[in-house]
């Protein structure tokens, strides 16, 4: 049962990483954020990305999504470690 829970959490983190990548791609097309899909993705990603607003853009490019994805990968590794311990 715990293995299934860890598998589900791992799958959810992977899906969220994909949503963050799509959110970044939508930033290239500003009008796309005004669509219904863009609004849904903004509602999903903005609260998490708010934690990484302290990272200043470098040359007009924000590396906050990269740091956010790295943090999610670290969480995945921590969950995998816990799953192996249990």
C-alpha positions as CSV (number, residue, x, y, z in Angstrom):
1,X,0.0,0.0,0.0
2,X,2.8,2.4,0.9
3,X,4.5,1.6,-2.4
4,X,1.4,2.6,-4.3
5,X,1.3,5.9,-2.4
6,X,4.9,6.7,-3.2
7,X,4.3,5.8,-6.8
8,X,1.3,8.1,-7.0
9,X,3.3,11.0,-5.4
10,X,6.1,10.4,-7.8
11,X,3.7,10.5,-10.7
12,X,2.0,13.7,-9.5
13,X,5.4,15.4,-9.2
14,X,6.3,14.4,-12.7
15,X,3.0,15.7,-14.0
16,X,3.5,19.0,-12.1
17,X,7.0,19.4,-13.6
18,X,5.4,19.0,-17.0
19,X,2.8,21.7,-16.1
20,X,5.7,24.0,-15.2
21,X,7.4,23.4,-18.5
22,X,4.1,24.1,-20.4
23,X,3.7,27.3,-18.2
24,X,7.2,28.4,-19.3
25,X,6.4,27.7,-23.0
26,X,3.2,29.7,-22.6
27,X,5.2,32.7,-21.5
28,X,6.6,33.0,-25.1
29,X,3.1,33.7,-26.4
30,X,1.5,36.3,-24.1
31,X,-2.0,36.0,-25.5
32,X,-2.0,32.2,-24.7
33,X,-2.2,33.0,-20.9
34,X,-5.6,34.7,-21.5
35,X,-7.1,31.4,-22.8
36,X,-9.0,29.0,-20.5
37,X,-6.1,26.6,-20.5
38,X,-3.6,29.3,-19.7
39,X,-5.7,30.5,-16.8
40,X,-5.9,26.9,-15.4
41,X,-2.1,26.5,-15.7
42,X,-1.5,29.9,-14.1
43,X,-3.7,28.9,-11.1
44,X,-1.7,25.7,-10.7
45,X,1.8,27.0,-11.1
46,X,1.8,30.6,-9.8
47,X,1.4,29.7,-6.0
48,X,4.5,27.4,-6.3
49,X,6.5,29.7,-8.4
50,X,5.8,32.5,-5.9
51,X,8.3,30.8,-3.6
52,X,11.1,31.4,-6.1
53,X,10.5,35.1,-6.8
54,X,13.6,36.0,-4.9
55,X,15.8,34.8,-7.8
56,X,16.6,37.8,-10.0
57,X,16.4,37.5,-13.7
58,X,19.8,37.3,-15.5
59,X,19.8,39.1,-18.8
60,X,16.0,39.2,-18.9
61,X,15.7,35.4,-18.5
62,X,14.3,34.1,-15.2
63,X,15.9,30.9,-13.9
64,X,13.3,30.5,-11.2
65,X,11.4,27.7,-13.1
66,X,14.7,25.8,-13.4
67,X,15.3,26.1,-9.6
68,X,11.7,25.1,-8.9
69,X,12.0,22.0,-11.1
70,X,15.3,21.1,-9.4
71,X,13.6,21.3,-6.0
72,X,10.9,19.0,-7.2
73,X,13.5,16.5,-8.4
74,X,15.1,16.7,-5.0
75,X,11.7,16.0,-3.4
76,X,11.3,13.0,-5.7
77,X,14.7,11.7,-4.6
78,X,13.8,12.1,-1.0
79,X,10.5,10.2,-1.5
80,X,12.4,7.4,-3.3
81,X,14.8,7.2,-0.4
82,X,11.9,7.0,2.1
83,X,10.3,4.3,-0.1
84,X,13.4,2.2,0.0
85,X,13.8,2.7,3.8
86,X,10.2,1.4,4.4
